[in-house]
Amino acid sequence: MLRIRLTRIGAKKKPFYRVVVSEQRQNRDGSFVEILGHYNPKTDPPAVELKMDRVQHWLSCGAQPSETVRSLINKASKASAPASA
């Protein structure tokens, strides 16, 4: 089963994450299928950059997001949604 989850690439005490599609049984920093974006929790506000078209593609293919990635997807979709006046 495919999962959309975070993989850590930051240095010690400086976390930085990639949002990736990987097999559920792979290690956290193991091999992955595709990079979907980045997440930097150290900035104010935390920076989330996602390729929403690719996220939607993988969700339609049956990939399951982790709880953290699900909340990041919700934040990114609200930020990219047009503001209604």
C-alpha positions as YAML, in Angstrom:
chain: A
units: angstrom
residues:
- id: 1
  name: MET
  ca: [0.00, 0.00, 0.00]
- id: 2
  name: LEU
  ca: [1.29, 3.44, -0.89]
- id: 3
  name: ARG
  ca: [1.49, 6.20, 1.71]
- id: 4
  name: ILE
  ca: [1.99, 9.94, 1.36]
- id: 5
  name: ARG
  ca: [4.26, 10.84, 4.24]
- id: 6
  name: LEU
  ca: [7.16, 12.95, 5.48]
- id: 7
  name: THR
  ca: [10.81, 12.04, 5.19]
- id: 8
  name: ARG
  ca: [13.36, 14.05, 7.14]
- id: 9
  name: ILE
  ca: [16.25, 15.65, 5.28]
- id: 10
  name: GLY
  ca: [17.26, 18.38, 7.73]
- id: 11
  name: ALA
  ca: [20.38, 18.57, 9.84]
- id: 12
  name: LYS
  ca: [20.54, 17.91, 13.56]
- id: 13
  name: LYS
  ca: [18.24, 20.34, 15.45]
- id: 14
  name: LYS
  ca: [17.13, 21.82, 12.08]
- id: 15
  name: PRO
  ca: [14.26, 19.68, 10.80]
- id: 16
  name: PHE
  ca: [13.23, 19.97, 7.16]
- id: 17
  name: TYR
  ca: [10.94, 17.46, 5.51]
- id: 18
  name: ARG
  ca: [10.00, 16.23, 2.05]
- id: 19
  name: VAL
  ca: [6.47, 15.07, 1.36]
- id: 20
  name: VAL
  ca: [6.89, 11.82, -0.58]
- id: 21
  name: VAL
  ca: [4.92, 8.85, -1.88]
- id: 22
  name: SER
  ca: [6.45, 5.60, -0.64]
- id: 23
  name: GLU
  ca: [5.57, 2.02, 0.13]
- id: 24
  name: GLN
  ca: [4.09, 1.73, 3.62]
- id: 25
  name: ARG
  ca: [6.69, -0.81, 4.77]
- id: 26
  name: GLN
  ca: [9.73, 1.29, 3.75]
- id: 27
  name: ASN
  ca: [11.88, 3.05, 6.34]
- id: 28
  name: ARG
  ca: [11.07, 6.69, 7.08]
- id: 29
  name: ASP
  ca: [14.07, 7.87, 5.06]
- id: 30
  name: GLY
  ca: [14.03, 4.90, 2.67]
- id: 31
  name: SER
  ca: [13.28, 4.80, -1.02]
- id: 32
  name: PHE
  ca: [10.27, 6.64, -2.41]
- id: 33
  name: VAL
  ca: [8.24, 6.83, -5.60]
- id: 34
  name: GLU
  ca: [7.88, 10.61, -6.03]
- id: 35
  name: ILE
  ca: [8.56, 13.88, -4.18]
- id: 36
  name: LEU
  ca: [5.35, 15.89, -3.81]
- id: 37
  name: GLY
  ca: [6.64, 18.91, -1.90]
- id: 38
  name: HIS
  ca: [8.47, 20.30, 1.13]
- id: 39
  name: TYR
  ca: [7.63, 21.25, 4.71]
- id: 40
  name: ASN
  ca: [9.76, 23.54, 6.87]
- id: 41
  name: PRO
  ca: [8.44, 23.79, 10.45]
- id: 42
  name: LYS
  ca: [11.20, 26.20, 11.59]
- id: 43
  name: THR
  ca: [9.95, 29.24, 9.66]
- id: 44
  name: ASP
  ca: [7.26, 31.53, 11.03]
- id: 45
  name: PRO
  ca: [4.65, 30.59, 9.82]
- id: 46
  name: PRO
  ca: [5.73, 27.04, 8.85]
- id: 47
  name: ALA
  ca: [6.32, 26.79, 5.11]
- id: 48
  name: VAL
  ca: [4.33, 24.19, 3.16]
- id: 49
  name: GLU
  ca: [4.94, 23.77, -0.56]
- id: 50
  name: LEU
  ca: [2.97, 21.00, -2.30]
- id: 51
  name: LYS
  ca: [2.29, 20.04, -5.90]
- id: 52
  name: MET
  ca: [-1.47, 19.76, -5.39]
- id: 53
  name: ASP
  ca: [-2.14, 18.26, -8.84]
- id: 54
  name: ARG
  ca: [0.25, 15.38, -8.07]
- id: 55
  name: VAL
  ca: [-1.17, 14.98, -4.55]
- id: 56
  name: GLN
  ca: [-4.66, 14.63, -6.05]
- id: 57
  name: HIS
  ca: [-3.31, 12.13, -8.60]
- id: 58
  name: TRP
  ca: [-1.84, 9.89, -5.90]
- id: 59
  name: LEU
  ca: [-4.93, 10.16, -3.70]
- id: 60
  name: SER
  ca: [-7.05, 9.07, -6.67]
- id: 61
  name: CYS
  ca: [-4.68, 6.11, -7.19]
- id: 62
  name: GLY
  ca: [-5.35, 4.95, -3.62]
- id: 63
  name: ALA
  ca: [-2.39, 6.36, -1.69]
- id: 64
  name: GLN
  ca: [-3.22, 7.05, 1.96]
- id: 65
  name: PRO
  ca: [-1.81, 10.23, 3.59]
- id: 66
  name: SER
  ca: [-0.40, 10.11, 7.11]
- id: 67
  name: GLU
  ca: [-2.17, 12.21, 9.75]
- id: 68
  name: THR
  ca: [0.45, 14.97, 9.55]
- id: 69
  name: VAL
  ca: [0.40, 15.07, 5.76]
- id: 70
  name: ARG
  ca: [-3.41, 15.14, 5.78]
- id: 71
  name: SER
  ca: [-3.31, 18.31, 7.90]
- id: 72
  name: LEU
  ca: [-0.63, 19.83, 5.62]
- id: 73
  name: ILE
  ca: [-2.77, 19.09, 2.55]
- id: 74
  name: ASN
  ca: [-5.74, 20.80, 4.21]
- id: 75
  name: LYS
  ca: [-3.63, 23.87, 5.06]
- id: 76
  name: ALA
  ca: [-2.14, 24.05, 1.57]
- id: 77
  name: SER
  ca: [-5.53, 23.68, -0.13]
- id: 78
  name: LYS
  ca: [-7.04, 26.43, 2.05]
- id: 79
  name: ALA
  ca: [-4.09, 28.73, 1.30]
- id: 80
  name: SER
  ca: [-4.36, 28.14, -2.46]
- id: 81
  name: ALA
  ca: [-8.17, 28.44, -2.55]
- id: 82
  name: PRO
  ca: [-9.47, 31.75, -3.94]
- id: 83
  name: ALA
  ca: [-10.69, 34.12, -1.26]
- id: 84
  name: SER
  ca: [-14.40, 34.84, -1.48]
- id: 85
  name: ALA
  ca: [-15.46, 38.42, -0.77]
...
